[in-house]
Amino acid sequence: MAAPDVIVIGAGVVGLTAAIAAVASGLSVTVLDREGPAAGASAGNAGAFAFTDILPLASPGILKKAPKWLLDPLGPLTVPPAYALKIAPWMFRFWRACQPGRVAHSTAAQTALMDLSKAELEPFLGATGTASMLRKEGNLQVYEGEAEFKASLAGWKARADHGIEFRHLDAAGIAEIQPGLAARFTHATFTPGWYSIADPKLYTLALADHFRTIGGVIERAEVTALKPVDGGVEVLSADGRRRRAAQVVLSAGAFSHRVARTLGESIPLETERGYNTTLPADAFDLRTQITFGGHGFVVTRLSTGIRVGGAVELGGLDLPPNFRRSEAMLKKAQAFLPGLKPEGGVQWMGFRPSLPDSLPAIGRARATPRVIFAFGHGHLGLTQSAGTARIVADLLTGRTPAIDIAPFSPQRF
């Protein structure tokens, strides 16, 4: 069997979207994944295309909240004691990325990638037969009292400066959009440009099916190393097999840095462990996604149920899950949405691949231009998948990328 033009490592939403874009550019493509399509964060995320979410997690605002949050082991942001020493260098880089000048740089880069991703999304959905899965129900960010609302206004001004539509609401306005919220939420902001997908796992599986119908190949393999060779790249897997391709795209989510290390790249990728509980579809009459920003979680209506999840646990890939975090968010959701029925839920934990400045790594490897990195999207893998795929396809075919990708350089650290 002839070697493909491209091997994509990773069958999550970013990898599969990039693989489809590569086939559309005339290339033969094989996707390798250690577990198969939609096995990781692409299955259990909140299903949002959060194009208005341009502000990096690394920001002065998070520095103000972090000390309080870190004191609560079940709160919005936590570092398990067993992992604290290991993550210290990443946290230092995160702190540096919170400086105002760096935040402005990251926000501009994030906005460019968001704009590209939004422009590419609906044509991509149409081409892959998944357009019927798109929802345009917006997002409601809610606040407990005047002080929390006022603290958010600087962030909304930054969004307004970038042309993002939103409107602030009082209690009556909240009830019009989403009845049933607890009276403690006195203010809110609604962003109509926030889209979602019917179910992120079903969407990613549909992309895998489409990829196969257009000639793509998906194989299960745990990639352990990459090796530049004459005319291409050799891909080594745990079973001892060696594959070759003219080019490789590394998009293996939270495991990407381990593979990149075999090319001599030291990329400070860390793992935000996300937790959620998916309740039956009749658990609540949810009309828009709700973000409880002060508590670090969202409630989302999917075609398969009501998903309560979020928060950040910086705990790496190897510690066992702490599902008390899922239970704590569900308990809060019951208090915030008094009509919510908490029975019959399914818990989940997954790995979000995150870099200290909240921007992904998109660009060529230092060791060889034949390897392209596309990972580290944090909470925004689904959101930025179509834009990332466009950039990857441009790089694979020698075209000038649609936006300036210098801010996303894998070597920026």
Summary of the structure (lengths in Angstrom):
residues: 413
radius of gyration: 20.6
end to end distance: 39.3
largest distance: 66.4
contacts: 1493
relative contact order: 0.21
helix: 39%
strand: 25%
